[in-house]
Amino acid sequence: MLIKLDTKRLACPMPIIKLKKCLAQNSKQEVQILMELTDAGGLKDIPAFCQQQGLLYELVQQSPIIEFKIWRQALPKS
Amino acid sequence: MNNIIENRDVSSQFSLIQTKGTLDWAYPAFILASTAAVMDKEVEMFFTFYGLKTILKNTQNLKVTPLGNPGMPIKSPIGPGWLKKIDWNQCLPGLVWTMPGASMLATWGFKKQMLMQGQVPIDELRGLCLELGVKMTACQMTVDLMGYEQDQFISGIGFAGAASYFAQTPENQSLLI
């Protein structure tokens, strides 16, 4: 499932708060989040947040709007 | 919201002592606290002296003033581009900021600028901190010293002394604002 998360025009720390809420609301599901933001600091903050939280991410585009695709690491199959 | 904070790593703590009671000093504290909480840190905030003002229910008294605050850029949030670029705190003599209404004007401009930058109002940001599990403690001694009543403060905070704060915070890391 792909969820679009619009955080355009929001400044730090609102984009990662929204991202955290979005992840919490979809905790049981395998989701991919397409996050849109305009806060330039997010270019470094989103990867830092993902690394710290054990999430995977991909920078989809940098302009005119920053877009990240974010997803959880698949749990190892036992 | 509970499931947001269930994975919190209690060994990772962040603590902050808020001593300033102006709007421009309230924002950094709540921005840092909410960011740390979102990153699963156990966050403790201790409010003492003028910092108590930032956790009162009424946020209308949180103001900014350029008086004695030379680091603060004062720019018009409205008007043409060239006008918005002028830093009035550098151009005008400090005496100007003693005029009646100067602080009100600066506060209005600051709030407008923050909202235009995509920041949320201070009471909303403060509420988010509580929602994210940030623990806030008002210093009981200064609550009494400043003549506040407990019902003037937002709900969800605790009242205690500095000893209680230090008993719950990391050994080697606190931020004083």
Interface residues (C-beta under 8 A of the other chain):
Chain A: R9 L10 A11 C12 P13 M14 I16 I17 K20 K21 A24 S27 T38 D39 F49 Q52 Q53
Chain B: M1 N3 I4 I31 S34 T35 V38 M39 D40 Q117 G118 Q119 V120 L128 L132
